[in-house]
Amino acid sequence: MGLVERVLRGVTTNHAETAPSAEDRRLRGRTYAISFDRVWNAACAQIEGAWGWELLEADDQAGSIAATATTLVFRFVDDVSLRITLDENAQTRVDMTSRSRKGKGDLGTNLRRIDRFMRRLDRNLDARPEQILDALVRPR
Protein backbone atom coordinates (compact mmCIF):
# COMPACT_ATOMS: atom_id res chain seq x y z
CA MET A 1 0.00 0.00 0.00
CA GLY A 2 1.49 3.31 -1.10
CA LEU A 3 1.59 6.60 0.74
CA VAL A 4 -1.40 8.07 -1.11
CA GLU A 5 -3.51 5.00 -0.35
CA ARG A 6 -2.53 5.11 3.35
CA VAL A 7 -3.37 8.81 3.65
CA LEU A 8 -6.69 8.31 1.86
CA ARG A 9 -7.52 5.38 4.14
CA GLY A 10 -6.64 7.46 7.21
CA VAL A 11 -9.09 10.23 6.36
CA THR A 12 -11.93 8.02 5.13
CA THR A 13 -11.87 4.98 7.46
CA ASN A 14 -12.54 4.93 11.18
CA HIS A 15 -11.97 1.25 11.93
CA ALA A 16 -9.51 -1.58 11.41
CA GLU A 17 -9.96 -5.34 11.59
CA THR A 18 -7.65 -8.31 11.28
CA ALA A 19 -8.00 -11.16 8.81
CA PRO A 20 -5.49 -13.88 7.87
CA SER A 21 -5.35 -12.70 4.25
CA ALA A 22 -5.23 -8.93 4.92
CA GLU A 23 -3.08 -7.04 2.43
CA ASP A 24 -1.44 -5.06 5.25
CA ARG A 25 0.67 -7.49 7.28
CA ARG A 26 -0.11 -5.56 10.46
CA LEU A 27 -3.75 -6.61 10.08
CA ARG A 28 -3.23 -10.36 9.72
CA GLY A 29 -3.90 -11.12 13.40
CA ARG A 30 -2.03 -14.01 14.98
CA THR A 31 -2.09 -17.77 14.95
CA TYR A 32 -0.04 -19.16 17.81
CA ALA A 33 1.30 -22.61 18.56
CA ILE A 34 0.62 -21.69 22.19
CA SER A 35 -2.24 -22.93 24.38
CA PHE A 36 -5.55 -21.08 24.35
CA ASP A 37 -5.43 -20.53 28.12
CA ARG A 38 -2.01 -18.93 28.01
CA VAL A 39 -2.97 -16.60 25.14
CA TRP A 40 -6.34 -15.77 26.74
CA ASN A 41 -4.78 -14.89 30.09
CA ALA A 42 -2.02 -12.81 28.49
CA ALA A 43 -4.52 -10.84 26.36
CA CYS A 44 -6.79 -10.10 29.35
CA ALA A 45 -3.85 -9.07 31.53
CA GLN A 46 -2.50 -6.85 28.77
CA ILE A 47 -5.81 -5.01 28.47
CA GLU A 48 -6.19 -4.65 32.23
CA GLY A 49 -2.67 -3.26 32.54
CA ALA A 50 -2.75 -0.82 29.63
CA TRP A 51 -3.18 2.90 30.15
CA GLY A 52 -6.48 4.14 28.73
CA TRP A 53 -7.95 0.66 28.25
CA GLU A 54 -10.95 -0.75 30.08
CA LEU A 55 -11.94 -4.41 29.97
CA LEU A 56 -15.73 -4.51 29.64
CA GLU A 57 -16.44 -8.20 29.12
CA ALA A 58 -14.44 -11.40 28.75
CA ASP A 59 -16.10 -14.71 27.90
CA ASP A 60 -13.56 -17.49 27.48
CA GLN A 61 -16.23 -20.00 26.42
CA ALA A 62 -17.21 -17.79 23.48
CA GLY A 63 -13.63 -16.58 22.99
CA SER A 64 -14.67 -12.94 23.01
CA ILE A 65 -13.28 -9.89 24.76
CA ALA A 66 -14.86 -6.42 24.65
CA ALA A 67 -12.93 -3.35 25.75
CA THR A 68 -12.59 0.36 25.20
CA ALA A 69 -9.44 2.31 24.49
CA THR A 70 -9.24 6.05 25.13
CA THR A 71 -6.95 8.18 22.95
CA LEU A 72 -4.31 10.18 24.75
CA VAL A 73 -4.74 13.69 23.38
CA PHE A 74 -8.43 14.16 22.58
CA ARG A 75 -9.72 11.45 24.96
CA PHE A 76 -11.85 9.80 22.25
CA VAL A 77 -13.23 6.45 23.37
CA ASP A 78 -12.89 3.67 20.79
CA ASP A 79 -14.43 0.19 20.88
CA VAL A 80 -12.12 -2.82 20.72
CA SER A 81 -13.04 -6.47 20.42
CA LEU A 82 -10.88 -9.58 20.37
CA ARG A 83 -11.75 -13.06 19.24
CA ILE A 84 -9.52 -15.80 20.59
CA THR A 85 -10.41 -19.21 19.25
CA LEU A 86 -8.91 -22.50 18.19
CA ASP A 87 -8.57 -22.92 14.44
CA GLU A 88 -9.15 -26.14 12.49
CA ASN A 89 -5.61 -27.28 13.42
CA ALA A 90 -6.17 -26.64 17.17
CA GLN A 91 -3.85 -23.61 17.08
CA THR A 92 -4.84 -20.46 18.96
CA ARG A 93 -6.11 -17.73 16.63
CA VAL A 94 -6.34 -14.07 17.72
CA ASP A 95 -8.31 -11.53 15.70
CA MET A 96 -9.08 -7.98 16.67
CA THR A 97 -11.32 -5.10 15.65
CA SER A 98 -10.84 -1.47 16.69
CA ARG A 99 -13.51 1.08 15.81
CA SER A 100 -13.72 4.81 16.49
CA ARG A 101 -17.02 6.06 17.84
CA LYS A 102 -16.60 9.51 16.30
CA GLY A 103 -15.44 10.88 12.99
CA LYS A 104 -15.11 9.58 9.47
CA GLY A 105 -11.37 9.05 9.58
CA ASP A 106 -9.03 7.92 12.34
CA LEU A 107 -5.70 8.87 10.70
CA GLY A 108 -4.55 5.28 11.21
CA THR A 109 -5.15 5.17 14.97
CA ASN A 110 -7.08 1.89 14.93
CA LEU A 111 -4.57 0.13 12.67
CA ARG A 112 -1.68 1.25 14.88
CA ARG A 113 -3.58 0.16 18.01
CA ILE A 114 -4.01 -3.35 16.58
CA ASP A 115 -0.38 -3.52 15.47
CA ARG A 116 0.92 -2.42 18.89
CA PHE A 117 -1.42 -4.78 20.73
CA MET A 118 -0.33 -7.80 18.67
CA ARG A 119 3.38 -7.04 18.96
CA ARG A 120 3.03 -6.52 22.72
CA LEU A 121 1.09 -9.78 23.00
CA ASP A 122 3.94 -11.56 21.19
CA ARG A 123 6.37 -10.17 23.79
CA ASN A 124 4.13 -10.91 26.77
CA LEU A 125 3.82 -14.52 25.60
CA ASP A 126 7.57 -14.74 24.94
CA ALA A 127 6.48 -16.16 21.60
CA ARG A 128 9.36 -17.56 19.58
CA PRO A 129 9.20 -17.07 15.79
CA GLU A 130 8.28 -20.73 15.26
CA GLN A 131 5.28 -20.27 17.59
CA ILE A 132 3.78 -17.47 15.48
CA LEU A 133 2.28 -19.28 12.51
CA ASP A 134 1.17 -18.09 9.09
CA ALA A 135 -2.59 -18.65 9.07
CA LEU A 136 -2.59 -19.11 5.29
CA VAL A 137 -0.12 -22.00 5.35
CA ARG A 138 -1.76 -25.34 6.09
CA PRO A 139 0.25 -28.00 7.92
CA ARG A 140 1.02 -31.16 5.98
N, C-alpha and C positions, 0 to 999 in steps of 0.2 A: 504494500500500500504506500503510495507516494505522499509527499507533503501536502499537496492540494487536496487529495482524498481525505487525509487525516484532519486537516483544518475544516473541511466541509462537514465531515462526520461530527466533529466537536461542536459545531454551531447548529446542527440540525438533529442531533440524537441526544436523548437524555437518559439512556440506559445502556447496559452492557450485559451480555450473557455468554456463558461458556458453552462450547460444544466440541466434541472430539475432532470434527473436521473444520473448525473455524480457520479462516484464512490467516488471521492474526494469531501467531503462536501464543501470545499472552492470554488468549481466550479459549484455549483448548482444554481447560480444566486439568484434572489429574486422575490418573489411574495408578494406584499404589499396590505393590506386592507387600502390603503391610496390613495387619488385621483391622477389621472394621472398628472394633472397640478402641484400639489405640488411636486411629485417625479421628474417630468421633470425639473422644476425650480431648485430644489435642486441639481440635477445631473449636470446641466449646470453651476450653480454657483460654484460647487465643482471643476469642470474642470478649469474654469476661474481663480479660486483662488489658484490652486495648482502650486507649484514650478516645472518648467520643463515641464508643460503641455501647449498645445496650442489647443484651440477649432478651428477646421477648418470649420465645417459645422454642423448646427443643424436644422432639419426639423421636427417640432412637428406633422405635418400632417402624415408624413411617420413613425414617431417614431424613427428616426435615428439620431445619433450623431457620427461625425467623429472627431478624435483628434490625436495628437501625444504626446508622452511622451519621454523625453530625460533622459537617465540614468545619474546619478550623476558623476561617476568616469570617464568613457570612453566617455561620451557624445554621446552614440549611440541613434539614433532616432527610436522609435518603433511606429507602427500604432495601434491605439485603436479605436474600434467602440462599440457603445452601441445601443441596441434596447430596447425601452421602449414602451410597447403596453398594451392593455387590453386583458386579457385572456377570455376564454369562460364564465367565471363567473363574468366578469366585474371587476376583480381585476387587479392591475397594475403589470405587469411583466417586470423585468429588466434583460437583458442578455448582456454579454460583451465578446468581443474578444480582445486579445492583441497579437500582432505579431511582432517579431524582423525582421528588414530589413536585418541584417547581421548575418552570422554564422549559424551553424547547431544545436547548443545547446545554451540555454539561462541561464542554471544553476538555473532554477526556477524563473527567474525574472518576466516573464509574469504571472505566477500563483500567485506570491506574490503581483503583482500590482493589479490583479483582487480582491484578498482577501482583501487587504487594502482599495481599492476603495469601495467595498461593505460594509465593516464594518464602514467606515467613512460616507457613505451614510445613514446607519442605524442611526448613531449618529446625523447627520445633520437634519434628519427627526424627531428626537426624537421618533423613532419607538419603541413602546412597544412590548414585545414578542408576544402578541396576534395579532399584526398587521403585523408580518412577518410570512407568511403562508407557509406551505409545499406544493409545487406545485404538488406533487404526490398524495396528499389526496384530494379527491373530496368531496365537501359539500353535505350534505344529502338533 
